[in-house]
Amino acid sequence: MIVTKVKQSLLSVMFGSQVYDQVDEEACNASHVELIFQDQYLGRNDMWRLGEQLVGECVFLNQLVSFVGVTVAKIQNIYIKGKRVCAQASVGGMV
């Protein structure tokens, strides 16, 4: 199970408490992630390593992706079970 932060009510903000909800991991696993590379050259082996680095990570739209200490890409789209989503997800499939 993945624990996600849920929208906070005014009372929880006032008293400093946080509300969390459990979500099924399969429902949040991205099957594909589209990356945009600008003014970068990555060989096939570097692309493979970058994809392996992202597996299991929590990603979100427009996130800057670093590889070997350098920002190399930005996440353009996230797909869960073939459908484009507009949120964050855990990478569990193809990048």
C-alpha angles and dihedrals in degrees: 000000000000119000114217132187113249127211108283124234122226091255094053090051092049094051096038097242123138128214120219132185130198116237129191108257093222090057090058101040113111114225093196137011124196116215128195118214119196123188091345133122117205122171122222092264091051091050089052092050092047090052092049090050091056096050109108093013125120109243135182137190116285091013114154111233120214124204123184089352095305128102104242108161148013125224108246103176139003122208127197114192090344095307122113113240132194100214142063125293143171114255109240105148141029121347 
